[in-house]
Amino acid sequence: MTRWECYIEEYESENGLAARLRDKKTNKKISIQVTSKEGKMHFMQFLGAAKANKEVMPTIFGRNGADIIAVYGIKQKENKNTIFIDIDKDGGGYFFE
């Protein structure tokens, strides 16, 4: 199990404001591989909770901030822009730290 320290990047998409994780060290996008529909919904709720609680963790949206989202999983592959992580194994997941 590997641990990545991440922050949330907000960006404009075709559907309005969106959010994704980025690795603080490399600044690559983090693509979490979740197989279940419930798991995908939980991840979206998790990102939404960060926005709703920004006063508790004000630097979660910045690469150089002290607040982090720790992602635990197994790296499936990596390219120049993205790290693909499988979190469906025991011990995998994402947490505010």
N, C-alpha and C positions, 0 to 999 in steps of 0.2 A: 504494500500500500504506500503510495506516494502522497505527499502533501504539497499543495500549491497555495500561496498567499495571493489573494485576488482583491480587486476593487470592482465597483459597478460603474460601467460607462453608459451614460444615457446618450441616445442618438435619435435623429428623426428617421422614421421609416415611411413607407407608403401609407401605413395605417395610423400615423401620428408618432408620438413619443414612445420609444422602446428602450429596453435596457439589456445589457449583456455583461458577462464577467470578462475581465482581463487579468492576466498574470502580472503581478507587480514587478517581478524581476525582468521578464522578457517583453512585456506589454503585448503579448500575443493574446488573441481571443481564446477563451476557454469554452469548448463545446462539450457540454455534459451529455453523455449518452444515457438516456433514461428510456426503458422499454415500455413502461406502462403509461396509460393516459393519466392516471391518478398521480404518478410521479412527475409528469410534466406540469400538471396543474399545481402541485405542491411547490415546484420550483418557481413558477410564476408568482404564487402567493408569497413565497419567501422574498423575492425581489421587491414586491410591493410593500412588504413589511419594513424593508430598509427605508423606503421613501417616507412611509408614515411615521417612522421613528428616527428621522434624521437628526433631531436634537440630541438623542442619546448617543449616536455614532456619527458625528458631523463630517468625518473625513472618509467615510465609506465610499464616496464617489470620486476620490482622488487617488492617483497612483502613489503619491508620496505621503499619504496620510497614515496615522497610527492605527486606525480601524481597519480590520481585514475580514474577509470571508475566506475561511480555510476550506479548501476542496480536497477531499481524500478519495483516491481511486487508483485505477490502473490505467496508465497511458496506453491508448490503443494505437495512435499514430500522431504524427506532428508534421506540419509543413511550415513554410516560412511565415504564415499568418495565424495559424490556429493549432491549439493542442486539443486533441480529442480524448476525453477521459470517460471511462466506464465506472460508474459509481454503484452499480447494482450488486457488487460483491460485498460480503460481510465486512463491516468497518468503513465502507464507502459512504460518502455523503458530503454535505456542505453545512458550515456552521459559522455564525458570527463569533469572532474572537476579539 
